Amino acid sequence: TKIFVANFVANPYPIILAVLSFKIESVRALVATGAKVNHKYERAEDTVLHMAVAKKYIDIVQILLGKFIALSFLAKKKLGKSAKFGKIFIFFISFCSANASIKLKNKKGETPYDLAMLSDNGKIINLFNQHQGKLLLKKHIGE
């Protein structure tokens, strides 16, 4: 999978391209580098979560709602001639949380949850219900 991460993370459009193109690893990488997942885009004022729900991209919805581990390639170093494999790859592991809101409304007054209900997408509705349950539990126990 080819990952494209813009040098200008403040620009919201790479995340839209990644979501609409179903580039799962690109979505993870962009979220890990600070993409604006709750920004309302264009005339419809949809968030990327609205877009993923409308396309029924459950894998991307999971990324936008949850926490995940991001593995970033940092460097490749050559070892001396006596080394068995000759190269070392250095990675950086980070824990990321997209925190996309299921309550933000688009211009039509629809939330991503509303779109899932309208399309009768049981898998995405279940994801939203699980997400809401986790948020309520965290609030209840004071995390």
CYANA upper distance limits for C-alpha pairs under 8 A (distance plus 0.5 A):
  1 THR  CA     23 LYS  CA      8.23
  1 THR  CA     25 GLU  CA      7.67
  2 LYS  CA     26 SER  CA      8.20
  3 ILE  CA     23 LYS  CA      8.13
  3 ILE  CA     25 GLU  CA      6.74
  3 ILE  CA     26 SER  CA      5.31
  3 ILE  CA     29 ALA  CA      8.11
  4 PHE  CA     26 SER  CA      6.34
  5 VAL  CA      9 VAL  CA      8.34
  5 VAL  CA     14 PRO  CA      7.68
  5 VAL  CA     26 SER  CA      7.22
  5 VAL  CA     29 ALA  CA      7.22
  5 VAL  CA     30 LEU  CA      6.45
  6 ALA  CA     14 PRO  CA      7.04
  6 ALA  CA     30 LEU  CA      8.46
  9 VAL  CA     14 PRO  CA      8.48
  9 VAL  CA     30 LEU  CA      7.98
  9 VAL  CA     33 THR  CA      7.44
  9 VAL  CA     34 GLY  CA      6.99
  9 VAL  CA     35 ALA  CA      6.27
 10 ALA  CA     34 GLY  CA      8.35
 10 ALA  CA     35 ALA  CA      7.33
 10 ALA  CA     36 LYS  CA      7.91
 11 ASN  CA     35 ALA  CA      8.48
 12 PRO  CA     16 ILE  CA      7.60
 12 PRO  CA     35 ALA  CA      7.04
 12 PRO  CA     36 LYS  CA      6.55
 12 PRO  CA     39 HIS  CA      8.12
 13 TYR  CA     17 LEU  CA      6.88
 14 PRO  CA     18 ALA  CA      6.64
 14 PRO  CA     30 LEU  CA      8.24
 15 ILE  CA     19 VAL  CA      6.57
 15 ILE  CA     26 SER  CA      8.44
 15 ILE  CA     27 VAL  CA      6.79
 15 ILE  CA     30 LEU  CA      6.90
 15 ILE  CA     31 VAL  CA      8.46
 15 ILE  CA     35 ALA  CA      7.08
 15 ILE  CA     36 LYS  CA      8.34
 15 ILE  CA     37 VAL  CA      8.29
 15 ILE  CA     48 VAL  CA      7.92
 16 ILE  CA     20 LEU  CA      6.51
 16 ILE  CA     48 VAL  CA      6.72
 17 LEU  CA     21 SER  CA      6.33
 18 ALA  CA     22 PHE  CA      6.51
 18 ALA  CA     23 LYS  CA      5.47
 18 ALA  CA     24 ILE  CA      7.77
 18 ALA  CA     26 SER  CA      6.34
 18 ALA  CA     27 VAL  CA      6.10
 19 VAL  CA     23 LYS  CA      6.76
 19 VAL  CA     24 ILE  CA      7.94
 19 VAL  CA     27 VAL  CA      6.90
 19 VAL  CA     48 VAL  CA      7.40
 19 VAL  CA     51 MET  CA      7.89
 19 VAL  CA     52 ALA  CA      6.85
 19 VAL  CA     60 ILE  CA      7.47
 20 LEU  CA     51 MET  CA      7.64
 20 LEU  CA     52 ALA  CA      7.63
 20 LEU  CA     55 LYS  CA      8.18
 22 PHE  CA     57 TYR  CA      7.80
 22 PHE  CA     60 ILE  CA      7.97
 23 LYS  CA     27 VAL  CA      6.73
 24 ILE  CA     28 ARG  CA      6.85
 24 ILE  CA     59 ASP  CA      7.85
 24 ILE  CA     60 ILE  CA      6.77
 25 GLU  CA     29 ALA  CA      6.62
 26 SER  CA     30 LEU  CA      6.49
 27 VAL  CA     31 VAL  CA      6.56
 27 VAL  CA     60 ILE  CA      7.85
 27 VAL  CA     63 ILE  CA      8.27
 28 ARG  CA     32 ALA  CA      6.53
 28 ARG  CA     63 ILE  CA      7.37
 28 ARG  CA     70 ALA  CA      7.52
 29 ALA  CA     33 THR  CA      6.78
 29 ALA  CA     70 ALA  CA      7.58
 30 LEU  CA     34 GLY  CA      6.88
 30 LEU  CA     35 ALA  CA      5.85
 31 VAL  CA     35 ALA  CA      5.41
 31 VAL  CA     36 LYS  CA      8.13
 31 VAL  CA     37 VAL  CA      8.00
 31 VAL  CA     96 CYS  CA      8.07
 31 VAL  CA     97 SER  CA      8.31
 31 VAL  CA     98 ALA  CA      6.52
 32 ALA  CA     70 ALA  CA      7.15
 32 ALA  CA     96 CYS  CA      6.25
 32 ALA  CA     97 SER  CA      8.24
 32 ALA  CA     98 ALA  CA      8.29
 37 VAL  CA     47 THR  CA      7.13
 37 VAL  CA     48 VAL  CA      6.51
 37 VAL  CA     49 LEU  CA      7.86
 37 VAL  CA     64 LEU  CA      7.83
 37 VAL  CA     98 ALA  CA      7.46
 37 VAL  CA     99 ASN  CA      8.19
 37 VAL  CA    100 ALA  CA      6.14
 38 ASN  CA     47 THR  CA      6.18
 38 ASN  CA     48 VAL  CA      7.74
 38 ASN  CA     49 LEU  CA      8.43
 38 ASN  CA    100 ALA  CA      6.18
 38 ASN  CA    101 SER  CA      6.91
 38 ASN  CA    104 LEU  CA      8.28
 39 HIS  CA     47 THR  CA      6.22
 39 HIS  CA     48 VAL  CA      8.32
 40 LYS  CA     45 GLU  CA      5.02
 40 LYS  CA     46 ASP  CA      5.61
 40 LYS  CA     47 THR  CA      5.29
 40 LYS  CA     48 VAL  CA      8.48
 40 LYS  CA    106 ASN  CA      7.92
 41 TYR  CA     45 GLU  CA      5.27
 41 TYR  CA     46 ASP  CA      5.93
 41 TYR  CA     47 THR  CA      6.65
 42 GLU  CA     46 ASP  CA      7.85
 43 ARG  CA    107 LYS  CA      8.08
 44 ALA  CA    106 ASN  CA      6.64
 44 ALA  CA    107 LYS  CA      5.79
 44 ALA  CA    108 LYS  CA      8.00
 45 GLU  CA    105 LYS  CA      8.38
 45 GLU  CA    106 ASN  CA      5.27
 45 GLU  CA    107 LYS  CA      5.92
 46 ASP  CA     50 HIS  CA      6.06
 46 ASP  CA     51 MET  CA      7.26
 46 ASP  CA    105 LYS  CA      8.04
 46 ASP  CA    106 ASN  CA      5.50
 46 ASP  CA    107 LYS  CA      7.96
 47 THR  CA     51 MET  CA      7.07
 47 THR  CA    104 LEU  CA      8.33
 47 THR  CA    106 ASN  CA      8.03
 48 VAL  CA     52 ALA  CA      6.64
 49 LEU  CA     53 VAL  CA      6.59
 49 LEU  CA     61 VAL  CA      6.92
 49 LEU  CA     64 LEU  CA      7.20
 49 LEU  CA    100 ALA  CA      7.26
 49 LEU  CA    101 SER  CA      8.29
 49 LEU  CA    102 ILE  CA      8.02
 49 LEU  CA    112 PRO  CA      6.79
 50 HIS  CA     54 ALA  CA      6.60
 50 HIS  CA    111 THR  CA      7.63
 50 HIS  CA    112 PRO  CA      5.21
 50 HIS  CA    115 LEU  CA      7.80
 51 MET  CA     55 LYS  CA      6.74
 52 ALA  CA     56 LYS  CA      6.50
 52 ALA  CA     57 TYR  CA      5.71
 52 ALA  CA     58 ILE  CA      7.91
 52 ALA  CA     60 ILE  CA      6.92
 52 ALA  CA     61 VAL  CA      6.50
 53 VAL  CA     57 TYR  CA      6.70
 53 VAL  CA     58 ILE  CA      7.80
 53 VAL  CA     61 VAL  CA      7.25
 53 VAL  CA    112 PRO  CA      6.90
 53 VAL  CA    115 LEU  CA      7.23
 53 VAL  CA    116 ALA  CA      6.70
 53 VAL  CA    124 ILE  CA      7.88
 54 ALA  CA    115 LEU  CA      7.12
 54 ALA  CA    116 ALA  CA      7.93
 56 LYS  CA    121 ASN  CA      8.09
 56 LYS  CA    124 ILE  CA      8.21
 57 TYR  CA     61 VAL  CA      6.77
 58 ILE  CA     62 GLN  CA      6.66
 58 ILE  CA    123 LYS  CA      7.88
 58 ILE  CA    124 ILE  CA      6.68
 59 ASP  CA     63 ILE  CA      7.04
 60 ILE  CA     64 LEU  CA      6.69
 61 VAL  CA     65 LEU  CA      6.62
 61 VAL  CA    124 ILE  CA      8.01
 62 GLN  CA     66 GLY  CA      6.34
 62 GLN  CA    127 LEU  CA      7.77
 63 ILE  CA     67 LYS  CA      7.42
 63 ILE  CA     68 PHE  CA      7.56
 63 ILE  CA     98 ALA  CA      7.44
 64 LEU  CA     97 SER  CA      8.45
 64 LEU  CA     98 ALA  CA      5.65
 64 LEU  CA     99 ASN  CA      6.97
 64 LEU  CA    100 ALA  CA      5.90
 65 LEU  CA     97 SER  CA      8.32
 65 LEU  CA     98 ALA  CA      6.65
 65 LEU  CA     99 ASN  CA      6.03
 65 LEU  CA    100 ALA  CA      5.90
 65 LEU  CA    101 SER  CA      8.07
 65 LEU  CA    131 HIS  CA      7.56
 66 GLY  CA     97 SER  CA      6.42
 66 GLY  CA     98 ALA  CA      6.72
 66 GLY  CA     99 ASN  CA      7.08
 66 GLY  CA    131 HIS  CA      8.27
 67 LYS  CA     95 PHE  CA      7.59
 67 LYS  CA     96 CYS  CA      6.01
 67 LYS  CA     97 SER  CA      4.76
 67 LYS  CA     98 ALA  CA      7.10
 68 PHE  CA     95 PHE  CA      6.42
 68 PHE  CA     96 CYS  CA      5.85
 68 PHE  CA     97 SER  CA      6.93
 69 ILE  CA     93 ILE  CA      7.27
 69 ILE  CA     94 SER  CA      6.25
 69 ILE  CA     95 PHE  CA      5.11
 69 ILE  CA     96 CYS  CA      6.46
 70 ALA  CA     93 ILE  CA      6.19
 70 ALA  CA     94 SER  CA      5.69
 70 ALA  CA     95 PHE  CA      6.66
 70 ALA  CA     96 CYS  CA      7.15
 71 LEU  CA     91 PHE  CA      6.99
 71 LEU  CA     92 PHE  CA      6.28
 71 LEU  CA     93 ILE  CA      5.16
 71 LEU  CA     94 SER  CA      7.09
 72 SER  CA     91 PHE  CA      5.91
 72 SER  CA     92 PHE  CA      5.52
 72 SER  CA     93 ILE  CA      6.82
 72 SER  CA     94 SER  CA      8.50
 73 PHE  CA     89 PHE  CA      8.08
 73 PHE  CA     90 ILE  CA      6.78
 73 PHE  CA     91 PHE  CA      5.05
 73 PHE  CA     92 PHE  CA      6.93
 74 LEU  CA     89 PHE  CA      8.20
 74 LEU  CA     90 ILE  CA      5.93
 74 LEU  CA     91 PHE  CA      5.71
 74 LEU  CA     92 PHE  CA      7.03
 75 ALA  CA     89 PHE  CA      6.44
 75 ALA  CA     90 ILE  CA      5.65
 75 ALA  CA     91 PHE  CA      7.67
 76 LYS  CA     87 LYS  CA      7.22
 76 LYS  CA     88 ILE  CA      6.17
 76 LYS  CA     89 PHE  CA      5.06
 76 LYS  CA     90 ILE  CA      6.71
 77 LYS  CA     87 LYS  CA      6.05
 77 LYS  CA     88 ILE  CA      5.70
 77 LYS  CA     89 PHE  CA      7.02
 78 LYS  CA     86 GLY  CA      6.28
 78 LYS  CA     87 LYS  CA      5.00
 78 LYS  CA     88 ILE  CA      6.97
 79 LEU  CA     83 ALA  CA      6.50
 79 LEU  CA     86 GLY  CA      5.46
 79 LEU  CA     87 LYS  CA      6.01
 79 LEU  CA     88 ILE  CA      7.69
 80 GLY  CA     86 GLY  CA      7.27
 81 LYS  CA     86 GLY  CA      7.43
102 ILE  CA    111 THR  CA      6.70
102 ILE  CA    112 PRO  CA      5.94
102 ILE  CA    113 TYR  CA      6.48
102 ILE  CA    128 PHE  CA      8.01
103 LYS  CA    111 THR  CA      5.96
103 LYS  CA    112 PRO  CA      7.58
103 LYS  CA    113 TYR  CA      7.90
104 LEU  CA    110 GLU  CA      8.39
104 LEU  CA    111 THR  CA      5.97
104 LEU  CA    112 PRO  CA      7.96
105 LYS  CA    109 GLY  CA      5.47
105 LYS  CA    110 GLU  CA      5.42
105 LYS  CA    111 THR  CA      4.98
105 LYS  CA    112 PRO  CA      8.06
106 ASN  CA    110 GLU  CA      5.94
106 ASN  CA    111 THR  CA      7.00
110 GLU  CA    114 ASP  CA      6.12
110 GLU  CA    115 LEU  CA      7.19
111 THR  CA    115 LEU  CA      6.99
112 PRO  CA    116 ALA  CA      6.84
113 TYR  CA    117 MET  CA      6.75
113 TYR  CA    125 ILE  CA      7.43
113 TYR  CA    128 PHE  CA      7.44
114 ASP  CA    118 LEU  CA      6.60
115 LEU  CA    119 SER  CA      6.71
116 ALA  CA    120 ASP  CA      6.51
116 ALA  CA    121 ASN  CA      5.96
116 ALA  CA    122 GLY  CA      8.29
116 ALA  CA    124 ILE  CA      6.87
116 ALA  CA    125 ILE  CA      6.47
117 MET  CA    121 ASN  CA      7.03
117 MET  CA    125 ILE  CA      7.29
120 ASP  CA    125 ILE  CA      8.49
121 ASN  CA    125 ILE  CA      6.68
122 GLY  CA    126 ASN  CA      6.52
123 LYS  CA    127 LEU  CA      6.82
124 ILE  CA    128 PHE  CA      6.74
125 ILE  CA    129 ASN  CA      6.70
126 ASN  CA    130 GLN  CA      6.60
127 LEU  CA    131 HIS  CA      6.57
128 PHE  CA    132 GLN  CA      6.61
129 ASN  CA    133 GLY  CA      6.62
130 GLN  CA    134 LYS  CA      6.79
131 HIS  CA    135 LEU  CA      6.84
132 GLN  CA    136 LEU  CA      6.67
133 GLY  CA    137 LEU  CA      6.62
134 LYS  CA    138 LYS  CA      6.65
135 LEU  CA    139 LYS  CA      6.66
136 LEU  CA    140 HIS  CA      6.55
137 LEU  CA    141 ILE  CA      6.69
138 LYS  CA    142 GLY  CA      6.38
138 LYS  CA    143 GLU  CA      5.67
139 LYS  CA    143 GLU  CA      6.77
